[in-house]
Amino acid sequence: MNVCFNKKDIPLLAVGERIMVVTKGGPTLTSASPAEDISPIIMGESKIVRWGDQNNYPSIAEAYIRKSTVLNSGLRYKWMATIAQGIYAANQSGIDANGNDILTVVPDIQLQRSLRDRKVFNYMLDAYRDIFKFGICFPELIFSADGNKVDGINIINARFCRLTNDKQYVAYSEYWEGTTTIANSENTKFIPVLDHYDPLADLKRLKMAGKTKGKSYIYPLFNRFSNNVIYPLPDWDTARQSGWLDISQEVPEFIKNVYKNQASLTYLIRIPYSYWDKVYPVSQYTNPVERRKLITAEIAKIETTLIGSENSKKSLVTHFSVNDLGKAEEKWDVEVLDDKFKSDQQLITSAAANSEILFSILVNPAVVGAMPSGGGPYAQNSGGSNIREAFLVNNALAWVDQQHIIYPIEHMLRFNGYSEDIEIRVKKTILTTLDTGAGTKTLS
């Protein structure tokens, strides 16, 4: 019996000659978000809430994502599909009979260029990255020297951010975890956080109080589906807590070890003792070592005759005699051994784990080319229509995440004096069928 354990000595998968055992449920894991009895990090008058029991949840998350090909590619697919083809400013002039918005592109070239600027694009890239990976991101609004304008928007890397218990400040340090240097008041920067209920109104109050001159403020965005008070969980964490991520990572390691350590025998050849007595009679060899060498060489010749691609389907001819009773004597017996290790079951388990991981982030396995072996509803190609339909569903569901990331940009424009009628829209390319006369179509 071969049993595969994870790093915490929890059995995940076992394969014997006739059975395969998979553990059900998930192992008990360290909580991903702080519990009430976990002591905060005291730094001056601030109480900084630990992100995870050991204050290292971002590193745990990164390690899982880095080791899981399907989770990494699934998150990257969702990341790129949600960014789409960029953003632009438009005015909504009405709604047509079908309930669709009637949009007019804002004829402000300077505004449109600023929305296509590298700084805004990088903000969106980093914001989606952090909220998909960690369930939270930290946009930073940077004010001009006189405090009358937001000059730019930036993302503070979420891995190095921790929130105070009152959620009034973000403590930024590169020394929270994984280094010999411990975060302290000298290497930690405290950045104030905007009001969560109405950030735009808070920006206006800060301006009136003269607190925006040359300052920057954090406009935090959270995964709203998580009910955690301080640090929300990313969607994919359900696959971690259920154990599917561990299984998906252990299966290839298990198969590699089986191939490395198994004793794989193809043939069992039974040769009568009398055969060697007739071919190499003991009486003719004064030195037994010489006789053993000859027998060993002949056995090796038999093996080389049977193995190798050039010897495929080759015959092995032996002779035997029949005694007075009609029974065969000195007959060789060649038995083809059944390989007890079958990879099909492991591949089915791995495919199921991959599908569960993609389900956790609302990605249809078909859209990333996942076609699990062994049949089932996710193994059918359907002529590519399933990929197109899955992509269209992803485009529709992406609206929530897109609005989440767009709000800081719209509030920045409002603060800088642009009309409240201006809305930020996303350009999307969708896949169509050939009967429409085009392979793709651009929507907003």
N, C-alpha and C positions, 0 to 999 in steps of 0.2 A: 504494500500500500504506500503510495506517495502522497504525502500531505503537504499542502502549501500554507505557510504561516505568514502573517504580516509582521511588521517590526515590533508589534506589541504581543507577539506569540498567540495571536488569535487565529484559529484555523479558518481559512477561507474556502479552500478547494481541496478535494482528495480524489485520487484516481487509483482504483485497483484493477485487477484483471477483468472483473465482471461488473463493477459498479463505479459510479461517479457520484460524489457527495459534494453539494454546495451548501454553505451555511446560509441560513435564512435570517433576514433582519440585518441590523447593523451593529457593529461593536460600539461600546460606550466610548464617546469621544470627549475630549476637553471642550468645554463650552466655547462657542465661537464669539460670544459677546459677554461682557462683564456681568457677573452676578452681584447682588447687592452687598454681599459680605466680603467682596474683594476690596482690599484697601486701595485708595487712590494714591497717586504719586504727588507728594506735597512739594511744591516749588514756590517759595515765598508765601504769598497769600492765596495762591491758586491750587486747586485740587484737580489734577489731571486724571481722567478716567482711563484705565487700562483697556486696550483693544484686545480682548481675549484674556484668558486667565494669566498667561505669561507675557501679556502685552506684545504678542508677536503674531497676531492673526494674519496681517498682510503677508508675512513670510510663509506661513502655512498655506495660504491661498495660492501664492505664487508657485510654491513647490508642487502643489497638486496640478495646477494648470500647465506647468512646464513638463511634467511627467506624462500627462494624458494628451495624446495626439488628438483624440476626438473632442475633448473639452477645449483645447487650445484652438483648433480649427473652427469649432462651433461658435466660440466667442468671437473669433476673428471675422467669421462670416456675418454674425449679427452686427458687429462693430461697423463693417464696411457697408452692409445693407442699410443700416440706420443713417449713416452719414449721407448716403445716396450721392447726388451730384452737386451738392452745395446748396446755398441759400440765396434768397433775393428778397427785396422789399416790394410789397404790393399794397394797394388799397382795395378793400372790398366795397364795390359799388352797389351790390345787391345780390339777390338769390334768384336763380331761374326756376322754371316750372318743375324741374326735377329735383329741386332742393340743393343744387350745386352752387357754390360761391361764384359770383361774377367778379373777377379780379382785373385790376388795372395795374400794370407795372409802374412803380413810382419813377417819374422821369428825372431822377436826381442821380446823375452819373457819379458824382463824388460819393454819395451814399452807397450806391451799388458796388462801386470799387472797394469801399471800405469793408463791405460784407464778404467780398471775395479775397480780401487781404490775407496774407499768410498767417498773421497773428490770430485772426478770427478762426481760420481753418484749423490751426494748431490747437486753439482752445477747444474746438469741437472734437478733434481727434482724442485729446487727452481726457476730456470730460467723459466721453462715451467709454473710453478704456477703463477709467477708474470706477465708474458706476456699474459697469458690467462685471468687472473683476472683483470689486470689493463692496459694492452696494452703496457707495458714497463717493462724492467728488467735492472738491473745494475750489470753485471759481474765485478769483481775486479781481476785484474792480480797483483799478489804479487811477487815482485822481491827479489832475493837473496841479501845478504849483499854487495857483490862486484858489483851487478847490471848486471852481465853477463848472468843471467838465470832467467826465470820465475819459481819460486818455486811452485806456486800453483794458483788455480783459485777458486774464492769464489763469492757468491751472497750477495750483500747488500740488505736487505729487502726494497722493493720498497715503502712500507707504510711510511717509515721514510726518504725518499729521495725527495729532491726538486732540480730543475735545476736553474742555473743562467741564466739571459736573453741572454747571449752570448753562452750558452751551453758549457762553458769551465770548469765548476766545478759542482760537485754534493755536495749539502749541506745536510749532514746527521745529524738528530737530532730526538730523541724520544719525543720531546715536541712541535711538530708542532700543534697538535690538541688534544682535549679530555682530557687535564690535566690542573691543576691549574698553572703549570710552563710554561712560554712562552719561545719558542726557542730564544736563544741569542748567542752572540759570544763565551760565555764560555761553552755552552753545544752543540755547533754545530761544526761538523768536515767538512772541505772542502777537497774534493778529486778531483784531476785534471782528466779531461776527454780526452780520445784519439781522434785524428782526425776522423771525421765521414766518410770521403771519403776513406782514406787508413790507417787504424789503424796500420797495420804491418810496413809500411814505417815510421809512426810516432814513433813506438817503437824503430826502428833502429836509428832514429835521436836523440831520447832522450838518447839512450845508448851512442852514439858518443859524446853527450854533457855532459855526466857524471851525468845525472839526473835520473838514474834508481836505484842507490845504496840504498838498503833498502827501496825503495819507493813502492807505489802501484798506479795503474791507473784504471779508470773506462772505460770499453768497453761497452757503452750503446747499447741496442737492442730495436727497436721500432716495433710496429705493422705497417707495411709498407702500409697497406690498408687504414689507416687513414691519412687524409691530415692536421691534426693539427700540428702546427709548433713546439710547445714545448712538450706537453703531448698528445700522441695519445690516441684515445678511443679504448677500447676493443670491440671485435665484438658483444658481448652480449648487449652492451649499447643501441643498436637499439631497443631491446625489452623493455628496461626501458623507452626510450623516446617516444615510440609508445603507452605506457600504458599497454601492455600485462603483464608485471611483476606485476603491481599493481592489475590487474584483477585476476591473478592466486593466489595472496596472499589474496585478499579480499573475494573470493568465499568461501573458507573453513570457514573463520571467519563469513561470512554472514549466511551460513548454520548452524553453531554452534549456533549463536544467535537466528535463527528461531526456532530451536529445543528447545532452552532454554526458549524462551518467548512465543511461540505460544500456543494458547488454542486449543488443539486437542480434539474434541468430536467425539465419534463413533456412539452413538445412541441418537435419540430424542424420548422420550417416552411420549405420551400424555395420561393422566389419567383423566377421567371425575370427576368433583367435587362431583357428586352424589355418586360415588363409596365410597369415604371416609365417606360420610354421612351415608351410609348403614352399612359399616364395623365398623366405630367408631362414632355412633350417638352422637351429641353434648349433647343431653339431659341426656346421661348416665354418663357424666364426669363432676363432680363438679369443678374439677381443670383442666383448659385448658392446663396447662403445661404437665400433664401426657398424654393427648391425642396427643399433638404434638410429644412427645417422641416416642409414638407407631407408628405414621405415619412416622416419620423420620427413625425409625428402619426398617420398611417395605420397604421404598424406598432404603435404604442402602442394604437390602437383594436382591432387584431386581438388583442393580448394580453389586454386587458380583456374582450373578448368570450369568451375561453376560460377565464379563471381566475375563482375565487370560487364559493361554494356556490350563489349565485343563478343562475349560468351552467352549473350541472351538466347534462350531457347536451345542451347546446345545440349546434346544427349550425353549421358554417361553410360557406357557399355560395360557390364560385368558378366562373368561366367560363373556357373555353379553346377554341381553334380546332383544326381538323384540316387538315393540308396535303394536297396532291395525292397524296402517297404513303400517306395514311391515318394518319400519325403525329400525335400531339397536340403542339401548340405552345403555349408560354406556360402550361403546366399547373402549378398549385400542387400541392405534395406535403406533406401533414401527417403526420408520424410521431410516434406516442406512444412516448416513451422509457421503457425499463425502468429502474426505480430499483435500482441495483446494491447499495445498502445495505439489508440485511435485518436486522431486530432479533431475529428468532426464535433464531438461533444464540447471540447474546449472552445472551438470556434463559435459554436452556437451560444455558449455562455458569454463569450466575449462580445458577440454581436448584440445580445440582449442588454449587456451592460452599456455598450455604446449607445444603443437606442434610448435607454433610461436616462443617460447623461444628457443627450440632446433634448429629450422631452422636458428636462428640468429647466432648460433655457428657452423653451418654446420654439425649438428648431425642428422641423420635420426632417428625419434622417435622409429622405430622398433628395433633398435640396443640396446636400453636401456629398452626394454620391454613395451614401451608406445603403448597401443592399445585403442585409444579413443572409447568410447561408442557412439552409434547412427549411426554406419556404416561409410561409407566414405572410401577413398583410404588408410588411415592409420590404419584401423581397421582389416585388413586381415593378417592372419598369413603366408599364402603361404607355409606351410610346413617347415618353418624356412629358406627358401632360401632368403627371403627378409632380414633377419638378417645377413646372410653370405655375401650377396652382399653389404649391407650397410657397413659392417665391412671392406670389400675389398676396397670400395670407400674411407673410412676414411684412410686406410693405404696408398692409393695412394696420397691423398691430404696432408697427414702429411709430405711429403717430404719437402715442403717449410718451415714449422715450424722447422723441424729437422735441415735443413741446417743453419737456422738462429742461432740456439743454438750451432751448431758444429763449426761455423767459429772461435769463440774465442779460442777453443781448438786447431784447426789447426794452427792458427797464433801463439799460444804459442809454438807448436812443431817447427814451422819454425824458430822462434826466438831462440829456444834452439838448433838449428843446424840440425834438422832432414831434410831429403830430401823433396823437393817440390813434388816429385812423390807420396809421402804417402798421402792417403786420409782416412778420417774417415767414416766408414760405420755403418749402424744401422742394428741390427739383428731383424727380424720380424717373427712372427708366424702367418700364415694365416689359415683360415678355408677352408677345401676342402670337396668334396662330397665323399660318400662311394665308388663310382665306381673307385676312384683313388687308393684305397687300404689303405688309411690313413685318419685319421680325421683331421690332421694338417700338415703343411709343413713350414719349416724354410727358409726364404729368407733373402737377404741382400740388 
